């Protein structure tokens, strides 16, 4: 069985991406500290790693061109927030750090969800959700 999951995300400027996500309060895995080839963004209690990889390195790994995030969305990362206030705070920090808010915080899902969305400096989209309760099926 697998031990870990890494999501690899191409970035134009690794240092700019480190700075952006650092301003949002995310931690980085020490394994890649000081590396010019990648940075491991640690997400959530499960410590999922989103590997920020310079575009040239990413192309070398995949053998393909990179999706143009100005023309479409290749993935939507969803982050669980502990409260509505945490949603508001993370979106505020993202905007202040140079991200683009594409969905202002608001109730969703019949009122039991509260969420917002932002794009990082490379155009990758992030969804932040607080779920007050999950409706029974």
N, C-alpha and C positions, 0 to 999 in steps of 0.2 A: 504494500500500500504506500501511497505517497505520504511524505512527512510534512511538506510545506507546499504552499501555492504562491507563485510569483506571477504578477501581472506586469508585463513589460510595456512601457509607454515611451514613445519617442518624444524627445524634447529638443528644441532648437539651441538652447543655452542652459547647460546643466547647472551652472552657478545661479542663474536667474531663477530657475525652478526650485533649487534648494532654498533660496531666499524667500520666494513666494510661499512655499509650503511651511517653512519655518515660521513666518509671520502669522500663519493660520494656527500655529501651535502644534503641528505634527512633529513627531520624533523621527529620527533617521537611524537605521540599523548601523551599529558601529563597524560591521564587517566591511563596509564600503567607504568608511571615513577617509577623506583625502583623495579618493579615486577620481580620475578624469573620465573614466569609462562608464560609471553608473553611480546612482545613489538609491538606497533602499528606504523608501517612505513606509513607515510602519502604521498600519491602519487597524484600529479597533482592538477589542479584548482578545480576538483570535490572532492578532499580530500578523495579518495578511501583509505581504510586501508588494508594494507597487514600485517596480524598478524604473526609475527615471533614467533613460538611456539616450545619449546624444544621437541625433538622426543618422549620422554616418555609420555609427556602430549598429544601430537598429537595422539599417538597410543591409549591412553585412550579415547580421544574424538571419534575416528573413529572406534575403535575395530578391526583395520586391521594393517597389516604391512605397512611400508613406502616404496614407490618406490625407487629403487636403481638408483640414477641419474648418476652413472658411466656406467650403462647398457642401459639407454634410457632417453628420455625427457618426463616428465609428464605434463609439461605446458610451454608455452613461454609467458613471460610478455613483452608487447610492451609499450614503453614509447615514447611519443611525445616530440621532441626537438624543440626549437625555431630557431635553425640555424645549419648549417653544423659544425660550430665551437663548438657548444654545444655538438653535437654528439662526435666529436673528444675529447673534454675535459672530458666528462663523461666516455668514454672508457679508456682514459689515467688514470683517477683517479681509475677506477675499477681495472686496471692492477696493479697500484702502491699499491693498498690496499690489493692485494692478490687474486684478481679474475683472471679468465682465459678468454682471448679474443679468441672466436671461429670464429669471423667474423670481419676482419679489416674494418674500415670505407671505404665505396665506394658508387658510384652512383648505383641506382637500379630503377626498374620500368620504364625504358625508359628515365631515366635522371631526372625525376621530384621528385624522392625520393633519399635520401642519408641516409645510415644506417650502423649499425654495431651490433655485438652481443657479450655479455660476460656472463660467468657463475660466480655466487657468490661462496663463499667458500664451500657451500653445494652442488654445482653442478646445482642449479636452473638456468635456462637460461633466459636472459633478452635481448630484442631487442630494440635498440634506433633508432628512425627514425625522420628525418626531411623531411617534405613534402612541397616542394616549391609551388606546385599547384596540385590539384586533377583533373585528366583528366575528361572531360565530357563524359558521356556514350551515 
